[in-house]
Amino acid sequence: MASFIPYGRQSVTEDDINAVVEVLKSDFLTQGPVVPAFEQAVAQRSAARHAVAANSATGALHIACMALGVGPGDRVWTSPLTFVASSNAALYCAASVDFVDVDAKTYNMCPLRLAEKLDQAALDNTLPKVIIPVHLTGQSCDMAAIHAAADKHGVRIIEDASHAIGGSYGSEPVGNCKYSDIAVFSFHPVKIVTTGEGGMALTNEPDLAERMRLDRSHGITRDPAVLEQPEEGAWYYEQQRLGFNYRMADINAALGLSQLDRLTDFIKRRVEIAAAYDAAFTNMPVTTPWQHPEAASSWHLYVIQVDPNKHRAVFEHLRAAEIGVNLHYMPVYLQPYYRKMGFRPGLCPNAEAYYSRAISLPMFPNLTQEQQQVVIGEVAKAIAQ
Ligand SMILES: *Cc1c(COP(=O)(O)O)cnc(C)c1O
């Protein structure tokens, strides 16, 4: 019996459902105690001092850019191999964006390419204010090298760790901001831990956390310590910045908090699935995901590369076989919206080569061994054609 196997899928238990129901029966559906509890749990798990929940990683990336002062005339650089949100966040701030090519083995922002591009930009007086490296597939970028390159020029760093909660770098958890100013997680259902929709920004700097808290809720504060005008009564609050409503609801946070209990199990299962794919593909003309020695991936995605001449046929064979393969991602600058800004093919050769070869295979904790064997068998058939 053939049935559709998606590339990613949430795992929701009775405990998760009960946690959400409890909030529904409580006094606060939003702005209650569960969001701060979830923030604290994620901060602790990630070894970061502060965590600011948002209604999406996209919102979190936007307030992260705002907190670092990104504005009109500023430049932000990111990886071409990412979801459009990493780059759009800079555009929301009226900054301009550019892309740093990826390393051919990790598919993450290449530290050497970054260092060269920054040195050139310093000469041209066109340095970016912020760079946004992306931990593609859940494998951390080489953050020590990226940090060294950026720090030389006083450039700030936001890690787009949307794929990477539960991963580590240099045996420390992704999100600890050792080599960055802010790190952002996504809790969309295809990601490692879900809140339905949701995201979080982590930082070790209290000022950045405070600014992000303001900006996720209209730029409004009631904190007597920071009021700019005299308090006029118990009703009084101040809007001090132009913020947004990017708040996470307690209903969503309850799901996330309950899911977080299983993060270790989720990663363990994903590691097993990756190992089984690796083993199955050793004798096939398939490039399996190379792993950087400093990084332990959360395995959000398992991406293979195939002969570019067969890529489309292999992809279509798998889709026809009811396997929900996907491609993460077409280089962002090849999107029509970005081409209209003047971006053209050829900008990032490694990213474009990846795009001509990459296929994301099904990877999620509840993928059964039988389903995985079906996927492997169909890949073998597709490649042999
Ligand atoms: C999913 C994702 C986002 C956006 O996350 P949302 O929570 O859906 O806003 C941003 N960047 C990357 C790399 C992602 O994979």
PDBQT file of the ligand as one rigid body, heavy atoms in Angstrom, charges set to zero:
ROOT
HETATM    1  C1  LIG A 401      11.788  28.105   8.614  1.00  0.00    +0.000 C 
HETATM    2  C2  LIG A 401      12.868  29.094   8.423  1.00  0.00    +0.000 A 
HETATM    3  C3  LIG A 401      12.715  30.468   8.682  1.00  0.00    +0.000 A 
HETATM    4  C4  LIG A 401      11.394  31.064   9.015  1.00  0.00    +0.000 C 
HETATM    5  O1  LIG A 401      10.795  30.470  10.085  1.00  0.00    +0.000 OA
HETATM    6  P1  LIG A 401       9.284  30.836  10.457  1.00  0.00    +0.000 P 
HETATM    7  O2  LIG A 401       9.211  30.408  11.889  1.00  0.00    +0.000 OA
HETATM    8  O3  LIG A 401       8.424  30.022   9.557  1.00  0.00    +0.000 OA
HETATM    9  O4  LIG A 401       9.110  32.286  10.280  1.00  0.00    +0.000 OA
HETATM   10  C5  LIG A 401      13.805  31.286   8.578  1.00  0.00    +0.000 A 
HETATM   11  N1  LIG A 401      15.004  30.823   8.197  1.00  0.00    +0.000 NA
HETATM   12  C6  LIG A 401      15.194  29.509   7.908  1.00  0.00    +0.000 A 
HETATM   13  C7  LIG A 401      16.554  29.050   7.516  1.00  0.00    +0.000 C 
HETATM   14  C8  LIG A 401      14.127  28.628   7.993  1.00  0.00    +0.000 A 
HETATM   15  O5  LIG A 401      14.303  27.342   7.669  1.00  0.00    +0.000 OA
ENDROOT
TORSDOF 0
